[in-house]
Amino acid sequence: MDIMEAIRTRHSVRRYTDTPLTQQHIEILNDEINRCNKEGDLHFQLILNEPKAFGNFFASYGLIKGAKNYIALIGKNTPDLSEKCGWYGEHLVLKAQQSGLNTCWVGGSYKKVKSAFTIREGEKLCLVIAIGYGKNQGSKRPSKSFNAVTETTGEFPQWFKNGVEAALLAPTAINQQRFKFILEDNRVTVKDLKGPYSKVDLGIVKYHFEAGAGKENFEWSE
């Protein structure tokens, strides 16, 4: 499964079996988490067999059941932490999808079991990603149109169309899709239209856009 197939087939899953993660899956996840931590100067952690976080709590789209494993997205409490958690977190979500695991982004609706992870001085827990073997593969959600999330007029290069189409498949908080893409020559800007967890969403959306457009075809404009 390549990255675009993972993007197209991955959906949020809220019901999980009680099957423990295999050692192979644990190693795959830890290897990717270590890579993200090193590259992004983060402190992500894989939490295994911890059932309290999702007990009787509602995530954005309903009760998460059976989830005992999750990735705690932790990093230095800097202005760009949320966006970094979105970008690197979605990298992990899609790697999980490629390896046969299911996931769900979870914002504030979970119990913070402080004994399960380590937060160093100056760090912050941004949010978590539930991970495991789903009882189903989730379902497709409604999406905005290409024109609804772009401000550029005229002819679009194919790489830009591909990038936006991939971005429209990105998970966002309460499916808000509160972003706009602007193209000037080969420079792309993503406008944050604000909303719950919109900075996290920005990182997720950027990851999808890069995967669809090809990073060799454009530059981000801040």
C-alpha positions in Angstrom: 0.0 0.0 0.0 1.6 3.3 -1.1 1.0 6.6 0.7 -1.9 7.7 -1.6 -3.7 4.4 -1.2 -3.3 4.8 2.6 -4.8 8.3 2.4 -7.8 7.1 0.4 -8.6 4.0 2.5 -7.9 5.3 6.0 -10.9 6.4 8.0 -11.4 7.1 11.7 -12.2 3.9 13.7 -13.9 4.1 17.1 -14.4 0.5 17.9 -11.5 -1.8 18.7 -10.9 -5.5 19.4 -9.1 -6.5 22.6 -6.3 -8.2 20.5 -2.9 -6.9 21.8 -0.6 -5.3 19.2 1.8 -7.8 17.8 5.5 -7.4 18.5 6.1 -6.6 14.8 3.5 -3.7 14.9 5.0 -2.4 18.2 8.5 -2.3 16.6 7.2 -0.6 13.4 5.4 2.1 15.5 8.3 2.6 17.8 10.8 2.9 14.9 8.6 5.5 13.3 8.0 7.4 16.5 11.7 7.5 17.2 12.3 8.9 13.7 9.6 11.6 14.2 11.0 12.5 17.6 14.5 12.9 16.3 13.6 14.8 13.2 10.9 17.0 14.8 12.5 17.5 18.2 9.4 15.9 19.8 8.6 13.4 22.6 5.9 11.2 21.2 5.3 8.0 23.1 3.5 4.7 22.3 1.3 3.7 25.2 0.3 0.0 25.4 -2.5 -1.8 27.3 -3.8 1.3 29.1 -7.6 1.1 29.2 -8.4 4.1 31.3 -7.8 6.9 28.8 -11.0 6.2 26.8 -13.2 4.8 29.5 -16.6 6.5 29.3 -15.3 9.5 27.3 -16.7 10.8 24.1 -14.4 11.8 21.2 -15.5 14.2 18.5 -17.7 11.7 16.7 -18.8 9.4 19.6 -17.7 6.9 22.1 -14.4 5.1 21.5 -14.7 1.5 22.7 -12.0 -1.1 23.3 -9.0 1.1 22.7 -6.2 0.3 25.1 -3.3 1.6 22.9 -2.5 5.1 21.8 0.2 7.5 20.8 0.7 10.5 23.1 1.7 13.5 21.1 4.1 15.4 23.4 6.6 18.1 22.6 8.2 21.4 23.7 5.5 23.9 24.4 6.3 26.2 21.6 4.0 28.1 19.2 4.5 25.5 16.4 3.8 22.5 18.6 0.2 21.9 17.4 1.1 22.0 13.8 4.1 19.7 14.3 1.9 17.3 16.1 -0.5 17.3 13.2 2.2 16.8 10.6 4.2 14.1 12.4 1.1 12.5 13.9 -0.5 12.1 10.5 2.7 10.5 9.3 2.3 7.9 12.0 -1.4 7.5 11.2 -0.7 6.7 7.6 2.2 4.4 8.5 -0.2 2.5 10.8 -2.7 2.2 8.0 -0.1 0.9 5.7 0.9 -1.8 8.2 -2.7 -2.9 8.8 -3.6 -0.9 11.9 -6.5 1.4 12.6 -6.5 4.8 14.2 -8.5 7.7 15.5 -7.4 11.3 16.4 -8.6 12.3 19.8 -8.5 15.8 21.2 -9.8 16.8 24.6 -12.2 13.9 25.2 -9.9 11.4 27.0 -8.6 10.9 30.5 -5.0 12.0 30.9 -3.4 9.1 32.8 -0.2 10.8 33.9 1.5 7.6 35.0 1.3 6.2 31.4 3.6 8.7 29.8 6.4 11.2 30.6 6.1 14.9 30.2 9.4 16.7 30.8 9.8 20.3 32.0 8.7 22.7 29.3 6.7 20.1 27.4 3.0 19.7 26.7 0.6 16.9 25.8 -1.1 18.1 22.7 -3.5 15.2 22.0 -3.5 11.5 21.4 -4.1 9.0 18.6 -6.0 5.8 19.5 -4.4 2.8 17.7 -5.2 -0.9 17.3 -7.2 -3.5 15.4 -10.6 -2.0 14.5 -13.8 -3.9 14.5 -14.4 -2.2 11.2 -12.6 0.1 8.8 -14.5 3.2 9.6 -16.6 5.1 7.0 -16.1 7.8 4.5 -17.1 11.3 5.7 -18.6 14.2 3.7 -16.1 16.6 2.2 -16.0 20.1 0.8 -15.4 20.7 -2.8 -12.1 21.7 -4.5 -13.4 25.3 -5.1 -14.5 25.7 -1.5 -11.0 25.3 -0.1 -9.0 27.2 -2.8 -8.7 31.0 -3.4 -6.6 30.9 -6.6 -8.3 31.6 -9.9 -7.4 30.6 -13.4 -5.7 27.4 -14.5 -4.3 25.0 -11.9 -1.3 22.8 -12.5 -2.1 19.1 -12.0 0.2 18.8 -9.0 -1.8 21.5 -7.2 -5.1 19.7 -8.0 -3.6 16.4 -6.7 -2.4 18.1 -3.5 -5.7 19.7 -2.7 -7.6 16.5 -3.5 -5.3 14.7 -1.0 -5.8 17.5 1.6 -9.6 17.1 1.3 -9.1 13.5 2.4 -7.3 14.6 5.6 -9.0 14.1 9.0 -9.9 17.4 10.7 -11.5 18.2 14.0 -15.3 17.7 13.8 -14.8 17.4 10.1 -14.5 21.2 9.9 -12.0 21.5 7.0 -11.4 25.1 7.9 -8.5 25.9 5.5 -7.9 27.6 2.2 -5.1 26.9 -0.3 -3.6 29.8 -2.2 -1.3 29.3 -5.2 1.2 31.9 -6.5 3.5 30.6 -9.2 4.9 27.5 -7.5 4.4 28.8 -3.9 1.6 27.5 -1.8 0.0 29.1 1.2 -2.5 27.4 3.5 -4.7 29.9 5.3 -5.9 28.8 8.8 -9.6 29.8 9.1 -9.5 29.1 12.9 -11.6 26.6 14.9 -11.1 23.8 17.4 -7.6 22.2 16.9 -7.2 24.1 13.6 -3.4 24.3 14.1 -3.2 20.5 14.4 -5.5 20.3 11.4 -3.1 22.6 9.5 -0.2 20.1 10.0 -2.3 17.2 9.0 -3.5 19.0 5.8 0.0 20.0 4.9 1.2 16.4 5.2 -1.6 15.3 2.8 -0.9 18.1 0.4 2.8 17.3 0.2 2.0 13.6 -0.4 -0.4 14.4 -3.2 1.4 17.3 -4.9 5.0 16.0 -4.5 7.3 18.2 -2.5 9.6 18.7 -5.6 6.8 20.7 -7.3 6.3 23.6 -4.9 7.5 25.6 -1.9 5.5 26.5 1.1 4.9 30.3 1.5 4.5 31.5 5.1 
